[in-house]
Each structure stands twice: as C-alpha cells, then as structure tokens.
Amino acid sequence: MLSDTDVVLPNFISRWPNLAQPRLGAAVLSASDEFFASKNRLLSPEPPIFIPDRYDAHGKWMDGWETRRRRGPGYDFCIVRLGLPGIIKGVDIDTRHFIGNYPPAASLDACHSEQEPDTSTVWTPLLPATDLRGNAHHYREVRDEQVWTHVRLNIYPDGGVARLRVHGQPHCDWTRCDQTQLYDLLALEHGGRALACNDQHFGAAGNLLLPGRGLTMGDGWETRRRREPGYDWAILALGHPGVVRRIEVDTAHFKGNFPDRCSLHATFALDLPEAALVTESLFWPILLPEQALSADMVHVFQLEINELGPISHVRFNIIPDGGVSRLRLFGVWV
C-alpha cells in the first residue's frame, strides 16, 4: 500500500474540513454491532495504529470499529452525528490495518434531523455501495447540495473500518443569529473557510478557524522558514459578510517561531471567482495595519481596525513567516 505522502489526494480533502471531528461535536451515536472493536474509535483524530500482540476479552484489539462475523442475512451499520451541519463533498472510508477482516463493500446515507435518528428516520442515499480493499483509504466524492446533520455508514455484510472522515461545507443558519450581537464571522462553525495560502508546510491554514485555542504547536497555521524576501499569506472567506469590530490573533504554543508582525487586507467580493481572489487581494484595502506579535498569547485589536464597511474575504499576512494558532474576526453580520 502507498503511504499517505505518496497518494494524490482528491480536491475535497484539502478544500473542505472534516465535519466528523469530535472536537467539533461529532459523535458515534449507535451501531448495529461493535463486538470486536468500539464504534467510538471510528472518528478518532489520530491515524489508526496496529499493535501485533495486543488482545482483549473479545479477541484481537483493532484500532477502529469492527463487528462480529455475521451468520445470517443483512448488514451492519453505524450512525454518526456530524459536528457541524453541512453540505457533504466527499468521504474517506479508511480500512488501514484491516486485512482479513475488512468489509467487501460500504455505502453512506444521510439525514437532517434536530433529534437523534430512530427507526422512523428517513435516510437519503449519498454514496451507493462501493467496493473496499483492505488496508487502504477509499476517497469517494459526493455530489449533493443539501445540508445534512447525520450520516449512516453501512458495511456489507460485516467487518472492520479504521476511520471515517466526512468532508464538507459547514452550514450556519444566520436567520437564527441576532444582527446586533458580535459573532466570529471567520469561525468554522459559522461557515468560514480557508481558500488559499502561499505555504502551509508545518500546519494547514484551515486550522486558524478551528474552535478553542490551539491544542499544540501543530494545531495552527505554520509556514516553512522563509529564506527569501517577502512574507507569507492566507486568503480566508468569512462565513457571512459583516463589519469587523474586534480582531484576535492567537499565537498559542508558538514561542520560537511566531511571526514578527501581521496585517490584514479585506474586500467585499461575493461574485468574484475563487481563482481570481489571490491576484485581486494585492489591491484590497487594509483592514488591520501591521501589528507586532509576541509569543504564545492572544493579541486583541480594536482601535487599530480601519473602517471598511461590510467585507466577505480577508488576506491574513504574517511577516515574514512562522506560525499562528487562531484568527478571530468578531463583528456584526449584514
């Protein structure tokens, strides 16, 4: 099997976040069976591991979800609540380390429900039954524009799956949000997303939008050491256009590698194709002039913000390079 670094990943992996992250609130609600390996391991953020001599009371310990051998008709399934409602763009059904015990096929259904699904829930097929191999990633694109809250992974007829990743566009119902209150317009849970950056060697730009403070230095956006003139940048889309009133730049865990300075440019460009944003950003007005940064702290800017009116996109510049854990743009949506 090719290593992860040898595989050409589909576009939906890098473009859209995993909506089935436990840190976003995702959870495995139920499974038809989990005799050999707990359903709760299915969403674990760590890559699956294999320990040759580890056994428990049920048999060989496996890092994933594994059902018993089925001796009658039917199939097994597992129901997952997504951490954020969203439009599903693609999935990764990962059978790594499952060799003689992987399912020959799997499919995916989805539903939109304010309550936990039950026997009366109507499920919509998103991914028809697809062949699986052992010890491999299975990247499958989904072409559907509806917003879903839960998915059901079906395996035929039984076996084990190491991990399930559900990549998609988070959806925020802004009609339920008070227009007089401040919201983090850039937050992942509000539909914010990273569109492009010049470098993300040590940490993805999309980490800037994650909830909470960074867990480690690897849980932020970090670029390589710059050996030439210039600075690093990331283009980010707000979840909803708005007027920014407060900016927070958090360098949590970045101590010997935080940027010396940062700045923000912004624009209102809902009708501009994403491919044009990088070039157009060279001409965007300044939202936040260059500000000095320090190690491992939350920097708050309010009086320093230029009044630009409603904006939809920002270019976050770190000068000259380094790492930032989180970027927050608090404002009122319009």
ZIZIMO-V48886 format. One record per pair of residues at least 12 apart in sequence whose C-alpha atoms are under 8 Angstrom apart, sorted by the first residue. I is the first residue (numbers start at 0). GAP is how many residues later the second one is. Records with the same first field share a line. If there is no record, write none. Layout:
I->GAP  GAP
This chain:
0->134  135
9->129
11->77  78  129  155  156
12->77  154
14->179  180
15->73  151  152  153  177
16->150  151  152  189
17->147  148  149  150
18->63  64  65  66  67  146  147  148  149  151
19->23  60  61  62  63  64  144  145  146  147
20->22  23  24  61  62  144
21->21  22  23  61
22->60  188
23->59  60  187
24->57  58  59
25->54  55  56  57  58
26->13  16  53  54  55  56
27->12  14  15  50  51  52  53
28->49  50  51  52
29->48  49  50
30->45  46  47  48
31->44  45  46
32->33  34  35  43  44
33->31  32  33  34
34->23  31  32  33
35->22  23  24  25  26  29  30  31  32
36->24  25  26  27  28  29  30  123
37->26  27  28
38->25  26  27  39
39->24  25
40->22  23  24  121  122
41->22  23  119  120  121  122
42->120  121  122
43->119
47->15  16  48  49  114  115
48->14  48
49->12  13  47
62->99
63->96  97  98  99
64->95  96  97  98
65->92  93  94  95
66->91  92  93
67->90  91
68->89  90
69->87  88
73->82  83
74->79  80  81  82  83
75->78  79  80  81  82
76->75  76  77  78
77->74  75  76
78->71  72  73  74
79->70  71  72  73
80->68  69  70
81->67  68  69
83->65  86  87  105
84->62  63  64  85  86  87
85->60  61  62  63  82  83  84  85
86->57  58  59  60  61  81  82  83  84
87->54  55  56  57  58  59  60  78  79  80  81
88->52  53  54  55  77  78  79  80
89->49  50  51  52  53  76  77  78
90->47  48  49  50  51  73  74  75  76
91->45  46  47  48  71  72  73  74
92->44  45  46  68  69  70  71  72
93->41  42  43  44  67  68  69  70
94->38  39  40  41  42  65  66  67  68
95->38  39  40  41  65  66
96->37  38  65
97->36  37  62  63  64
98->35  36
99->34
100->33  58  59
101->30  31  32  56  57  58  59
102->29  30  52  53  54  55  56  57  58
103->27  28  29  51  52  53
104->24  25  26  27  50  51  52
105->22  23  24  25  26  47  48  49  50
106->18  19  20  21  22  23  46  47  48
107->17  18  19  20  21  43  44  45  46
108->14  15  16  17  18  42  43  44  45
109->13  14  15  16  38  39  40  41  42
110->12  13  37  38  39  40
111->35  36  37  38
112->35  36  37
125->16  17  18
126->13  15
146->24
168->22
169->18  19  20  21
170->18  19  20
171->17  18  19  67
178->153  154  155
179->152
180->150  151
181->148  149  150
182->146  147  148  149  150
183->144  145  146  147
184->53  54  55  56  57  143  144  145  146  147  148
185->23  50  51  52  53  141  142  143  144
186->22  23  24  51  52  141
187->21  22  23  51
188->22
189->49  50
190->47  48  49
191->17  44  45  46  47  48
192->13  16  43  44  45  46
193->12  40  41  42  43
194->39  40  41  42  79
195->38  39  40  82
196->35  36  37  38
197->34  35  36
198->24  25  33  34
199->21  22  23  24
200->21  22  23
201->16  19  20  21  22
202->15  16  17  18  19  20
203->16  17  18
204->15  16  17  29
205->15
206->12  13  14  118  119
207->12  13  116  117  118  119
208->117  118  119
209->116
212->37  39  112  113
213->38  39  111  112
215->36  37
216->35  36  37  108
218->106
219->103  104  105  106
220->102  103  104  105
221->99  100  101  102
222->98  99  100
223->97  98
224->96  97
225->94  95
229->89  90
230->86  87  88  89  90
231->85  86  87  88  89
232->82  83  84  85
233->81  82  83
234->42  43  78  79  80  81
235->77  78  79  80
236->75  76  77
237->74  75  76
238->73
239->72  93  94
240->27  69  70  71  92  93
241->67  68  69  70  89  90  91  92
242->65  66  67  68  88  89  90  91
243->66  67  85  86  87  88
244->57  60  84  85  86  87
245->54  55  56  59  83  84  85
246->53  54  55  80  81  82  83
247->50  51  52  53  78  79  80  81
248->49  50  51  75  76  77  78  79
249->46  47  48  49  74  75  76  77
250->43  44  45  46  47  72  73  74  75
251->43  44  45  46  72  73
252->42  43  72
253->41  42  69  70  71
254->40  41
255->39
256->65  66
257->35  36  37  38  63  64  65  66
258->34  35  59  60  61  62  63  64  65
259->32  33  34  58  59  60  61
260->29  30  31  32  57  58  59
261->27  28  29  30  31  54  55  56  57
262->23  24  25  26  27  28  53  54  55
263->22  23  24  25  26  50  51  52  53
264->16  19  20  21  22  23  49  50  51
265->15  18  19  20  21  45  46  47  48  49
266->14  17  18  44  45  46  47
267->42  43  44  45
268->42  43  44
269->42
280->34
284->23
285->20
286->18  19  20  21
287->16  17  18
288->15  16
309->24
